[in-house]
């Protein structure tokens, strides 16, 4: 069984040290580390955001080390700029200054075209996982097989219960806030000719500005030969990120064997897929989940266990089987990012305390990972 490479993109917020509110200091923070990190640090839509990108790797421990280095480097730059780098999928506390859009032509065009979608309530930060190398047709076929499992990945990674000063009642409010953008949601079942016709039609009609605005939860990347998964909130906890990436890679490896054997993908109804994602966004791993293929509800944690079983051959081939089970056990004990945020509020009594619990450390040493 082939072992795919994996890579992670993480989007962070910059918040003021005093009020813990989003601030427009990304140009300063990014400018200070560009010589060192190159294109591994990038601007995002808002000047209150910074993105980092790992290099593709087949090694789980290397992925973790890369994330530690990138996080630490950018966090130190943020500190020098008088702010904190925060792994929160939405602003916990509302901005006290107008958010500005990054000064590049593409983002300016997006801000003009989709002006009603721009503002603090729409500021979201995700964690995107790439697996490859995969040419577009194979990536699309793999996506067709992966789509029933995407709500389970979402349930593991909810990290946005508080938005602009209030508890939303969701584990992942980012999922709700981001859903207003065109095409956000489960990927449709498409082969390569169908994909090109569908997406070119969206661009040609002006629904999208370009193919990079395709925001399906899984999509073929337009700039690297990978399948990109966009369903997760950014998380402060590195173990959650490593679990997500390794588990996605493990399931992809398992299902690619079926792709190559021409096994037809499951075809759950779109309404069932959307319902499964809604439950994952609302409850994470602590409530009901939905199997979109059978249409039956199960405890979300049971669906995670089924995912681990389904991904086992790919996890074993990559040497990740024991580590992923250990990471899942740890997440189940400690709770998702959303659970930890609510615990931080109870512990500290303030949303400032919640923000502080999400601040990225400037430390460079990584904790040991289970083998």
N, C-alpha and C positions, 0 to 999 in steps of 0.2 A: 504494500500500500504506500503510495506516494505521501510524503510529509510536506505540506505546504508551508510557505513562509507566512509570517503575520507581521502587521505593523499597526500602530495606534496613533490616532490624532486626538489631542485633547484641547478643548477650548476652556479658558479660565476667565474669571472676572478680576478686574483691578478695583480695589475699594480703598477709600481713604482711611488712614490709621485712626482718625479721631471719631468720625461718625459711622464708619464701616459701610459707607454708601458708595456706589459705583462712581468712578472718576475717569476722565478722558486723558489718561496718561500713557496709552499704549505706544505712541510714536517714540516717546522718551525711553520707555522700558525696552522696546524692541531694538531701537537704535543702539543701545548700549551693549547688546549681545550679538548683533548680527555678524560681526567679524568672527566671533567664536563659533556660533551655531549655524551660520549660513541660512539655507532655506528650511532648516529644522525649526525655526521660529518664524511666525508669520502673523500678519495683521488679520483680523476678522472684520465682520460687518461694522461693528461699533468700535470707537476708540477707547472703550472701556473693556475691551477683550484682547486676549493674546492666545494664539494657537501654537502648540508644539507638535512635531511630527517625528516619530521614530524612523529609523532605517528598517527595511524589511529584515527579518531574522527568522531562522527556524528554531531558535533556542529560547525557551521560556525565561531562563535566568538572565539571558542577555537583554530580552525585552524589558524586564524589570529594571536592570541596571541602566538602560538607556532612559527610561522614564524618570528614575531617580536623578540622573545627571541633568536632564532637561528641566525638570521641575526645580531642582536646586538652583541652577544657573539663572533661570528667569525669576524665581522668587527673590534672589539676592538683588537682581536688577530692580525689581519692584520696590524692594526695601530702600534702595538708594534713591528711588524717585518719591519716597515718602508715602508709599502705599503697600497694601498686602495683595499677594496673589492668592485667589480664593477659588477652590474647586467646587463651585455651586452652580447648578444648572439654570437657576434664575436668580435675580437679586433678592436676597432675604429682606433687605431694607431698601425702601424706594430711593432712587437718586435724588440728590438735593441740587443738582445742576443739570442743565439740558444735556442729554446724550448726543454726541456728534457722530456722524457717519464717517468711516475711514475715507481718506481723500484719494480714491482711485476711480477711474472712469466707470468701471463695472458697478461698483457699489453706489456711485452717484446715480447711475441709470436705474438701478433697482429701487433706490430711495424715491426717485421721481415716479417711476411706474407703479410702485406699490406703497404709496405714501400713507395709506390708511393702516398699513401693517407695521409702521415704524414707530417706535416709542418704548418706554421703559417696560411696559407690560409684555413686550414681544422680545425682550433681550433674553436669549437662551444660549446655553453652552452644552454641547454634546461631547460624547466620546465615540469616535468612529473607528471601527476595526476593519483592516484590509487583509484578505487572504489571497495568495497567489503563488506562482504566476499563472494567470488564466487568461486566455484570449476571450474576446467578448462573447462569442457563441457559447462556449463552455461555461463561462461565468453566468450567463442567463439561465442555462439549463440547471446549473447548481442552485441558483436563486429559486427556481421553480420548486425544487425539492426542499429547500430550507424554509420557505415562507411559513409553513404551519408552526415552526418552532420559534419564530421571532418574538411572539408575545412572552415566551418563557424567559428569553434573554432580557426582555424589557422588565420583567418582574424582579429580576435580580439586581437591577441597577438604578431603581428610582431614587433620586437624591434632590428632590425639589418640592418638599411639602409646604414651605413658606415662600410667599411671593409678595414683595413690596409691603411687608409689615403684617401679613395675615396668614393664618393657617388655611390652606385651600381645601383641606380634607383629602387631598390626593397624595400618593407617594411621589408621583412624577407629574407636577404641574407643567413642566417643560413640554411634555407630550401634548397637553391641551393648548398651551400658548403657541406652539409651533404649528399646530394643525391648520391654522388659518392660511398658511402659505400654499400656493398651488402644488399639487401632486404629493403632499405629505401623506404617507399611509402605506399600507401593504403593497408590495410590488405585484403587478399583474402577471399572469402566465403568458410569456412571450418567448418566441425564438428570435434569432438575430434579425431576419428581414422584418418581422413584425415590430421589433423594438425600434429599428431605424425609421420605419414608416410612422409609428406612433409618436415618437419623440420629435422627429422632424416636423410633424404636423402641429405639435404643441408650440414649437419655436416659430414656425412659419405663420401661425395664426396670432402670435403675440401673447399667448398664455404664459409662455416662458421666454426669457431673454436669450437663453442659450442652454445647451445640454447640461451644463454644470448646475443649473437650477432644478434639476430633477432630484426631488427629495424623498423618493421611495425609501422605505426602511432597509432595503437592500438594492444595490444598483451596480452595474459595471462602472468602474471608474473611467473617467474621460482622460486622465493624465498618466495613469500607471496601469499595467495589465493585471488588475485585481478585481475581486468582488468586494464591494465596500458595504459594511453594515452600519446603519445610522440610527439605530433604535434606542441607544443607551444615553442616559444622563452622564455628564462628567461626574466623577467620584473622587473625593479626597482620599479614600482608602485605596492604597495600591493593590492590596490583595484582591479587592473587587475587580479592579481593572485587569489584572493578570488572569483571574478566573474567567472573566468574560472573553478575553482574547483566546486563551487556551481552549476554552469550551467551544467557541465558534470554530476555531481551526480543527478541533477534534471531530465535531459533527460534519464539517465540510469534507474532511478526509474520508469519513465513513460513507457519506452520501455520494461522493464522487465515484466510488466503485459502482454504485447503482446507476449513476449517470452514464458511465462508460459502458455499462451492460444494457443500456437502452431501456431500463425500467421506467415506466411512466410515473410522473410525479403525482402525489395526491392533489386533489382539486377541491379544497374546501370552499364553501360559498363565501363570497366577499363579505357578506353581512356577519358571518361567523368569525371571520378573521378580525374584522373591526371590533366586534364584541369582545374577543379575546384580548385585544390590545387595550380596550377600555378598562377591562377588569385589571389587567396588569398595571396600568397607569394609576388606577384608584387604590389598589390594595397591595401591590408588590407581592412578596412571598407569604404574607400573613393573612390572606383571605382567600376567597374563591378564585379559581382560574377556569379557563374554558379550553377544552380540546376542540379546535375548530374543525377537525376532520370528522369526529363522531358527533359533535354538537353537545357533548355532555360536560357538565361542570364537575371539577375536582378541586380539592385543596391545592393552591398554587405550589406548595412545597412538593406535593406528589408529582406534579407535572415536571418539576425540576429533576426529581429522581428518575422519571422516565426519560428525560433528556440525557442524563448521565449514562443511563443504560444504552440508549440509542447511539450515543457518541463513543461508547467504550472502545470499539476497534480502532478508530482514528486517534483517540487519546493514547491508547497503548502503543500504537505505531510511533507516535511522537515522543514517547517516554513521559507522558503527562498524566497518566491515569491516577496514580496515587496522589500526586500533588493537587489535582483538581478536586478529588474527593476530600482531601484535607482542607482545601480552601472553601469548599462548600460547607463543610462542617463548621468552620470558623465563622462564615457569614451567617449561618443559621443560629449560632450561639449569640453573636454580637448584633445581629440585625442589619438591615440594609442601611444605606446612607440616610434615607428618610427617617427610619427608626432612630438612628443616632442623632439626627438633628432634633427630633422631638425630645429625646433624652437630654440633649444639651440644654434645651430651653428649660426643662424641668430642673436640671442641676444648677443652672446659672441664673435663671429667672429673667433673662433678657435675650432679645434677638441679637444684640452685640455678641453675647456669648456663643450663640449659634454660628455667627459668621466666624468668630475666632476658631471654632472647632473645625472649620472648613479651610482654614488658611494652610497653604502649601508650605512645608518646611524648607528652610534654606540648607538643611543638612545634606551631605553628599553620600553618606554611607547607607547602604541598603540593608534592611533586616534580612536574615536568612530565610529562604523559601523552602518549603517541604520538597523532598525529592522522592 
